[in-house]
Amino acid sequence: MHYLLDTNIISYLADENSPYRAIIKDKFLNLSQDDKVSVSIVTLYELSYGLHSFDSSDENAAILKKGITFIQEYLDVIPLGVHEVDIFGLLKAKYKKATGIPNKAHKKNDLDFLILATAIHHNTTLVSNDDIFTKMIEIEPRISYENWLQ
């Protein structure tokens, strides 16, 4: 199986104080040799923004730096491409129609939809603990999704 990890999964793994760290770590240890684990380039962008939002002495900055280093050393990074463009637009429009979310509030989910479009295009299983994806699996049948914390 090919897994695409959402940003929150990387954050849990990097944070030694996270109550979810052991669960995520255990999932990694139980993957088969045939399993592949990747992240979207969007996740690196999100982590980098978070890193630069904190003072360098802040514990959160250290956690985000660990997450970035982990990705760079151990995971494949999937870039964005032109194939995800239509998927992104379709997902975002379907979500807006299904939920009636106002435009202003809907913009905050753009990065989630980019990650989801990447997962669909590359035929990966998205791993996240984000509520928006549990809503999206009801709307879009092409989504393969797992929450490793459940």
Contacts in CASP RR format, 6 or more apart in sequence:
PFRMAT RR
TARGET T0000
AUTHOR 0000-0000-0000
METHOD contacts of the structure
MODEL  1
MHYLLDTNIISYLADENSPYRAIIKDKFLNLSQDDKVSVSIVTLYELSYG
LHSFDSSDENAAILKKGITFIQEYLDVIPLGVHEVDIFGLLKAKYKKATG
IPNKAHKKNDLDFLILATAIHHNTTLVSNDDIFTKMIEIEPRISYENWLQ
1 32 0 8 1.000
1 34 0 8 1.000
1 35 0 8 1.000
1 36 0 8 1.000
1 125 0 8 1.000
2 35 0 8 1.000
2 36 0 8 1.000
2 37 0 8 1.000
2 38 0 8 1.000
2 122 0 8 1.000
2 123 0 8 1.000
2 124 0 8 1.000
2 125 0 8 1.000
3 31 0 8 1.000
3 35 0 8 1.000
3 36 0 8 1.000
3 37 0 8 1.000
3 38 0 8 1.000
3 124 0 8 1.000
3 125 0 8 1.000
3 126 0 8 1.000
3 127 0 8 1.000
3 146 0 8 1.000
4 38 0 8 1.000
4 39 0 8 1.000
4 40 0 8 1.000
4 78 0 8 1.000
4 115 0 8 1.000
4 118 0 8 1.000
4 119 0 8 1.000
4 122 0 8 1.000
4 124 0 8 1.000
4 125 0 8 1.000
4 126 0 8 1.000
4 127 0 8 1.000
5 37 0 8 1.000
5 38 0 8 1.000
5 39 0 8 1.000
5 43 0 8 1.000
5 75 0 8 1.000
5 127 0 8 1.000
5 128 0 8 1.000
6 43 0 8 1.000
6 112 0 8 1.000
6 115 0 8 1.000
6 126 0 8 1.000
6 127 0 8 1.000
6 128 0 8 1.000
6 129 0 8 1.000
6 130 0 8 1.000
6 133 0 8 1.000
7 39 0 8 1.000
7 42 0 8 1.000
7 43 0 8 1.000
7 46 0 8 1.000
7 47 0 8 1.000
7 115 0 8 1.000
8 128 0 8 1.000
8 129 0 8 1.000
8 130 0 8 1.000
9 24 0 8 1.000
9 127 0 8 1.000
9 128 0 8 1.000
9 129 0 8 1.000
9 148 0 8 1.000
10 39 0 8 1.000
10 43 0 8 1.000
10 47 0 8 1.000
10 67 0 8 1.000
10 70 0 8 1.000
10 71 0 8 1.000
11 18 0 8 1.000
11 47 0 8 1.000
11 63 0 8 1.000
11 64 0 8 1.000
11 67 0 8 1.000
12 18 0 8 1.000
12 20 0 8 1.000
12 21 0 8 1.000
12 24 0 8 1.000
12 129 0 8 1.000
13 21 0 8 1.000
13 24 0 8 1.000
13 25 0 8 1.000
13 28 0 8 1.000
13 67 0 8 1.000
13 70 0 8 1.000
14 63 0 8 1.000
14 64 0 8 1.000
14 66 0 8 1.000
14 67 0 8 1.000
14 70 0 8 1.000
15 21 0 8 1.000
15 63 0 8 1.000
15 66 0 8 1.000
20 129 0 8 1.000
20 149 0 8 1.000
23 148 0 8 1.000
23 149 0 8 1.000
24 148 0 8 1.000
24 149 0 8 1.000
27 148 0 8 1.000
28 37 0 8 1.000
31 37 0 8 1.000
36 76 0 8 1.000
37 74 0 8 1.000
37 75 0 8 1.000
37 76 0 8 1.000
38 75 0 8 1.000
38 76 0 8 1.000
38 77 0 8 1.000
38 78 0 8 1.000
38 122 0 8 1.000
38 124 0 8 1.000
39 71 0 8 1.000
39 75 0 8 1.000
39 76 0 8 1.000
39 77 0 8 1.000
39 78 0 8 1.000
40 77 0 8 1.000
40 78 0 8 1.000
40 80 0 8 1.000
40 114 0 8 1.000
40 115 0 8 1.000
40 118 0 8 1.000
40 119 0 8 1.000
41 77 0 8 1.000
41 78 0 8 1.000
41 79 0 8 1.000
41 80 0 8 1.000
42 80 0 8 1.000
42 111 0 8 1.000
42 114 0 8 1.000
42 115 0 8 1.000
42 118 0 8 1.000
43 71 0 8 1.000
43 115 0 8 1.000
44 68 0 8 1.000
44 71 0 8 1.000
44 77 0 8 1.000
45 111 0 8 1.000
46 111 0 8 1.000
47 64 0 8 1.000
47 67 0 8 1.000
47 68 0 8 1.000
47 71 0 8 1.000
48 64 0 8 1.000
48 68 0 8 1.000
50 60 0 8 1.000
50 61 0 8 1.000
50 64 0 8 1.000
51 61 0 8 1.000
51 64 0 8 1.000
51 65 0 8 1.000
51 68 0 8 1.000
54 60 0 8 1.000
54 61 0 8 1.000
54 64 0 8 1.000
55 61 0 8 1.000
71 77 0 8 1.000
78 118 0 8 1.000
78 122 0 8 1.000
78 124 0 8 1.000
80 114 0 8 1.000
80 118 0 8 1.000
83 121 0 8 1.000
84 114 0 8 1.000
84 117 0 8 1.000
84 118 0 8 1.000
84 120 0 8 1.000
84 121 0 8 1.000
85 117 0 8 1.000
87 116 0 8 1.000
87 117 0 8 1.000
87 120 0 8 1.000
87 121 0 8 1.000
88 113 0 8 1.000
88 114 0 8 1.000
88 117 0 8 1.000
89 113 0 8 1.000
89 117 0 8 1.000
91 113 0 8 1.000
91 116 0 8 1.000
91 117 0 8 1.000
91 120 0 8 1.000
91 136 0 8 1.000
91 140 0 8 1.000
92 106 0 8 1.000
92 109 0 8 1.000
92 110 0 8 1.000
92 113 0 8 1.000
94 139 0 8 1.000
94 140 0 8 1.000
95 101 0 8 1.000
95 106 0 8 1.000
95 109 0 8 1.000
95 113 0 8 1.000
95 132 0 8 1.000
95 135 0 8 1.000
95 136 0 8 1.000
95 139 0 8 1.000
96 103 0 8 1.000
96 106 0 8 1.000
98 135 0 8 1.000
98 138 0 8 1.000
98 139 0 8 1.000
99 135 0 8 1.000
109 132 0 8 1.000
112 130 0 8 1.000
112 132 0 8 1.000
112 133 0 8 1.000
115 126 0 8 1.000
116 126 0 8 1.000
116 133 0 8 1.000
116 136 0 8 1.000
116 143 0 8 1.000
118 124 0 8 1.000
119 125 0 8 1.000
119 126 0 8 1.000
119 143 0 8 1.000
119 144 0 8 1.000
120 140 0 8 1.000
120 142 0 8 1.000
120 143 0 8 1.000
123 144 0 8 1.000
124 144 0 8 1.000
125 144 0 8 1.000
125 145 0 8 1.000
125 146 0 8 1.000
126 133 0 8 1.000
126 143 0 8 1.000
126 144 0 8 1.000
126 145 0 8 1.000
126 146 0 8 1.000
127 145 0 8 1.000
127 146 0 8 1.000
127 147 0 8 1.000
127 148 0 8 1.000
128 145 0 8 1.000
128 147 0 8 1.000
129 147 0 8 1.000
129 148 0 8 1.000
129 149 0 8 1.000
133 143 0 8 1.000
133 145 0 8 1.000
134 145 0 8 1.000
134 147 0 8 1.000
136 143 0 8 1.000
136 145 0 8 1.000
137 143 0 8 1.000
137 145 0 8 1.000
END
